[in-house]
Structures are given as structure tokens and as C-alpha cells.
Amino acid sequence: MRKFLKILVYALVLMCFLNGQAKHPADTVLASDKTSLAEKILISPIALWQRFSYSTPLLACQFYPSCSNYAAQSISEKGVLKGTIMAADRIVRCNPAAYHYHVGDNLKSVSRQEAFHTDGRLVDRVQTSLLLQQNGKSPKLAAALSVLIPGSGRIYAGRTWDGFFGFLTFTLSANLAYEHLNSGHTIRGGLFSFATLAFYGGEILGAYKAAQMAPPDN
């Protein structure tokens, strides 16, 4: 309990430090009066990461907004639970196949200008829901498959690479959670357990969305 309180104090100190220096996009979300204390605690590490990621082009994200900005916006706008799940889904989708899937999903329904940012990045904004027509793949079945085996719902929907990375991310975080908890490292084990639940929820959400965007069956 004492360790948890210490981490909480450090997070709050970091949050206050970041609030005074609006240098990066997550800082604005962090300083907003609409962002709750719990949301600020989660967004603080994101703002800290941006101080490192924005210093080198090697860590530039292929999406617009970037994964870190997407995560900060999701948590602030949708709350801790849903926002974290949405962020986990985005992280999984930011893999080497992202361009291929993005082009296939978007260029048939929107213009290239809408699908790509002016700097060439893939436009993928935070959305409340997807108002897309079902084209032969069942979103409910895709979600159910990922409930049973994370990643399998995305594969069913035609996003094999997303499914592979989703399964890999989930199993890796679950394994780390188990190892730390088994070793008596409660705080680290709790953090990895939270990440595991987030990626599990992200796989269910991601599978549902992937089935909605799947091309029609021939």
C-alpha cells in the first residue's frame, strides 16, 4: 500500500510539472479542466513519453493523430476504461500492415485527401462509433471470437496481421503480469495486469470494428 501511495504521489507531482509546460499535444489534454484526476494520472506518462518521442524522427507515428495523442484524447473524451481500450486497439493497429489496411478500408468510401494527412500520415481520428454498413462479416461473431482467443476476431474479419500483433501483445503482457505477480512484485504485476485487460478489451473492440470495415464477400 505504501508503494502504491508513493507511485501516486510521483504521478501527481509529474502531472503538476507537465501542466506548467504545454510543449506537446498531450499537455493540453492533461491541463484541461474537463479531464478528471484518474484520467490525468493515465495521461501523465503519455505526456512524458512525448517529450522523448517528439525529439527524434525515428519514433514518428504513421497515424494522424499519433498513437500517443490518440490515447490521450481517447482517455480524456471517453473515460479511463473505454479510452484505454481504444488506445490499446490503436497500438495494435499501428503495425507494418497499417498502410495496406488503411488504403483498403478508406479509399473506396472517402477521398485520398480525407484518408491521408498533409504530411502523408494515415488519418485515424478518435470516433464514438463507426456508422458503417456490414458487408458480409458479422461484428458480433468477430467480437465473440476475440473473447475466446484474442486476435482471432480480427483474423476472421480479414486483418490477419492485426490479429497476430493483437494476440502477441495480449500474451506478452499477460505473461509479464503473471511473472511479476508470481515474484511478489505487486505494483508491476498490477500495471501489467491492467495492460493485459486493456489489450483484451482492445481485441474485442478491434475485431468488431474490423468486421464492420471488412470488404463484401464475393
C-alpha positions as CSV (number, residue, x, y, z in Angstrom):
1,M,0.0,0.0,0.0
2,R,2.9,2.3,0.9
3,K,4.5,1.7,-2.5
4,F,1.2,2.5,-4.3
5,L,0.8,5.8,-2.4
6,K,4.4,6.7,-3.4
7,I,3.7,6.0,-7.0
8,L,0.5,8.0,-6.8
9,V,2.4,11.0,-5.3
10,Y,5.1,10.8,-8.0
11,A,2.4,10.7,-10.7
12,L,0.7,13.8,-9.2
13,V,4.0,15.6,-9.0
14,L,4.7,14.7,-12.6
15,M,1.3,15.8,-13.6
16,C,1.7,19.2,-11.9
17,F,5.1,19.6,-13.6
18,L,3.7,18.8,-17.0
19,N,0.7,21.1,-16.5
20,G,3.0,24.1,-16.3
21,Q,4.8,23.3,-19.6
22,A,2.4,23.0,-22.5
23,K,5.0,21.9,-25.1
24,H,3.4,18.9,-26.6
25,P,-0.2,17.9,-27.6
26,A,-0.9,15.6,-24.6
27,D,0.0,18.6,-22.3
28,T,-3.1,20.4,-23.4
29,V,-5.3,17.4,-22.7
30,L,-3.6,17.0,-19.4
31,A,-4.2,20.6,-18.3
32,S,-7.9,20.6,-19.4
33,D,-10.5,21.2,-16.6
34,K,-12.6,18.5,-18.3
35,T,-10.0,15.8,-17.7
36,S,-10.6,14.0,-14.4
37,L,-7.9,13.2,-11.9
38,A,-7.9,9.5,-12.8
39,E,-7.6,10.4,-16.5
40,K,-4.7,12.8,-15.7
41,I,-2.8,10.1,-13.9
42,L,-3.0,7.9,-17.0
43,I,-2.2,10.7,-19.4
44,S,0.8,11.9,-17.5
45,P,3.1,9.1,-18.7
46,I,1.9,9.7,-22.2
47,A,2.9,13.4,-21.9
48,L,6.3,12.3,-20.6
49,W,6.7,9.9,-23.5
50,Q,6.0,12.7,-26.0
51,R,9.0,14.6,-24.6
52,F,11.1,11.7,-25.7
53,S,9.3,10.7,-28.9
54,Y,9.0,14.2,-30.3
55,S,12.8,14.7,-30.0
56,T,13.6,12.2,-32.8
57,P,12.0,11.4,-36.2
58,L,12.8,7.7,-35.6
59,L,9.7,7.5,-33.4
60,A,7.3,9.3,-35.7
61,C,3.9,7.6,-35.8
62,Q,2.4,6.5,-39.1
63,F,-1.0,7.7,-38.0
64,Y,-2.6,11.1,-37.5
65,P,-3.2,11.8,-34.7
66,S,-0.2,9.8,-33.4
67,C,-0.8,6.8,-31.1
68,S,0.2,8.9,-28.0
69,N,-2.2,11.7,-29.0
70,Y,-4.9,9.3,-29.9
71,A,-4.5,7.6,-26.4
72,A,-4.6,11.0,-24.6
73,Q,-7.7,12.1,-26.5
74,S,-9.5,8.8,-26.0
75,I,-8.9,8.7,-22.3
76,S,-9.9,12.3,-21.9
77,E,-13.0,12.1,-24.1
78,K,-14.2,8.6,-23.4
79,G,-13.1,8.0,-19.8
80,V,-10.5,5.7,-18.3
81,L,-12.0,2.3,-19.2
82,K,-13.2,2.9,-22.8
83,G,-10.4,5.3,-23.6
84,T,-7.7,2.9,-22.5
85,I,-9.4,0.1,-24.6
86,M,-9.5,2.3,-27.6
87,A,-5.8,3.2,-27.1
88,A,-4.9,-0.4,-26.9
89,D,-6.8,-1.2,-30.1
90,R,-4.9,1.7,-31.9
91,I,-1.5,0.5,-30.6
92,V,-2.1,-3.0,-32.1
93,R,-3.2,-1.5,-35.4
94,C,0.0,0.6,-35.7
95,N,1.9,-2.3,-37.3
96,P,3.7,-2.8,-40.7
97,A,0.3,-3.7,-42.4
98,A,-1.4,-0.4,-41.3
99,Y,-1.0,1.3,-44.7
100,H,-2.4,-1.7,-46.6
101,Y,-5.5,-2.0,-44.4
102,H,-6.0,1.8,-44.3
103,V,-6.0,2.1,-48.0
104,G,-8.3,-0.9,-48.5
105,D,-10.8,0.5,-45.9
106,N,-10.8,4.1,-46.8
107,L,-10.1,4.9,-50.4
108,K,-13.4,3.3,-51.6
109,S,-15.5,5.4,-49.3
110,V,-13.6,8.7,-48.9
111,S,-11.2,10.8,-51.0
112,R,-7.4,10.3,-50.7
113,Q,-7.3,13.8,-49.2
114,E,-9.5,12.7,-46.3
115,A,-7.7,9.4,-45.8
116,F,-4.2,11.0,-45.6
117,H,-2.9,13.9,-43.7
118,T,-1.0,16.7,-45.5
119,D,2.3,15.2,-44.2
120,G,1.4,11.7,-45.6
121,R,0.3,10.1,-42.4
122,L,-2.8,7.9,-42.2
123,V,-5.8,9.8,-40.8
124,D,-7.4,7.8,-38.0
125,R,-9.3,10.1,-35.6
126,V,-10.9,9.3,-32.3
127,Q,-14.6,8.3,-33.0
128,T,-17.5,7.5,-30.8
129,S,-18.8,4.8,-33.1
130,L,-18.4,3.6,-36.7
131,L,-21.5,4.1,-38.8
132,L,-20.5,1.6,-41.5
133,Q,-22.5,-0.9,-43.4
134,Q,-22.0,-4.5,-42.6
135,N,-20.5,-6.2,-45.7
136,G,-20.6,-9.9,-45.1
137,K,-18.6,-10.3,-41.8
138,S,-20.5,-10.4,-38.5
139,P,-19.2,-7.9,-36.0
140,K,-20.8,-9.8,-33.1
141,L,-19.1,-13.1,-34.2
142,A,-15.8,-11.3,-34.7
143,A,-16.0,-9.9,-31.1
144,A,-17.1,-13.3,-29.7
145,L,-14.1,-15.0,-31.4
146,S,-11.7,-12.5,-29.8
147,V,-13.4,-13.1,-26.4
148,L,-12.3,-16.7,-26.7
149,I,-8.9,-16.2,-28.4
150,P,-7.7,-12.6,-28.6
151,G,-6.7,-11.7,-32.2
152,S,-8.9,-14.4,-33.8
153,G,-11.8,-12.0,-34.5
154,R,-9.5,-9.7,-36.5
155,I,-8.2,-12.6,-38.5
156,Y,-11.8,-13.7,-39.2
157,A,-12.5,-10.1,-40.4
158,G,-9.6,-10.3,-42.8
159,R,-7.0,-8.4,-40.8
160,T,-4.5,-11.2,-40.2
161,W,-1.6,-9.0,-39.2
162,D,-3.7,-7.0,-36.8
163,G,-4.9,-10.3,-35.3
164,F,-1.3,-11.6,-35.0
165,F,0.0,-8.5,-33.3
166,G,-3.1,-8.4,-31.1
167,F,-2.5,-11.9,-29.9
168,L,1.2,-11.3,-29.4
169,T,0.7,-8.1,-27.4
170,F,-2.0,-9.7,-25.2
171,T,0.0,-12.8,-24.4
172,L,3.2,-10.9,-23.8
173,S,1.5,-8.5,-21.3
174,A,-0.3,-11.4,-19.6
175,N,2.9,-13.3,-19.3
176,L,4.7,-10.3,-17.7
177,A,1.8,-9.8,-15.3
178,Y,2.0,-13.4,-14.2
179,E,5.7,-13.4,-13.7
180,H,5.7,-10.2,-11.7
181,L,2.8,-11.2,-9.5
182,N,4.3,-14.7,-9.0
183,S,7.6,-13.0,-7.9
184,G,5.8,-10.8,-5.4
185,H,6.1,-7.6,-7.4
186,T,2.6,-6.4,-6.8
187,I,2.8,-2.9,-8.3
188,R,4.5,-4.0,-11.5
189,G,2.2,-7.1,-11.7
190,G,-0.8,-4.8,-11.2
191,L,0.3,-2.5,-14.0
192,F,0.9,-5.4,-16.4
193,S,-2.5,-6.9,-15.4
194,F,-4.1,-3.5,-16.3
195,A,-2.3,-3.5,-19.6
196,T,-3.5,-7.1,-20.2
197,L,-7.1,-6.2,-19.6
198,A,-6.8,-3.2,-21.8
199,F,-5.4,-5.2,-24.7
200,Y,-8.0,-7.9,-24.2
201,G,-10.7,-5.3,-24.4
202,G,-8.9,-3.7,-27.4
203,E,-9.0,-7.0,-29.2
204,I,-12.8,-7.3,-28.7
205,L,-13.4,-3.7,-29.9
206,G,-10.9,-4.0,-32.7
207,A,-12.4,-7.2,-34.0
208,Y,-15.9,-5.7,-34.0
209,K,-14.7,-2.6,-35.9
210,A,-12.6,-4.8,-38.4
211,A,-15.7,-6.8,-39.2
212,Q,-17.7,-3.6,-39.9
213,M,-15.0,-2.4,-42.3
214,A,-14.4,-5.8,-44.0
215,P,-15.0,-5.8,-47.8
216,P,-18.1,-7.7,-49.1
217,D,-17.8,-11.4,-49.6
218,N,-17.8,-12.4,-53.3
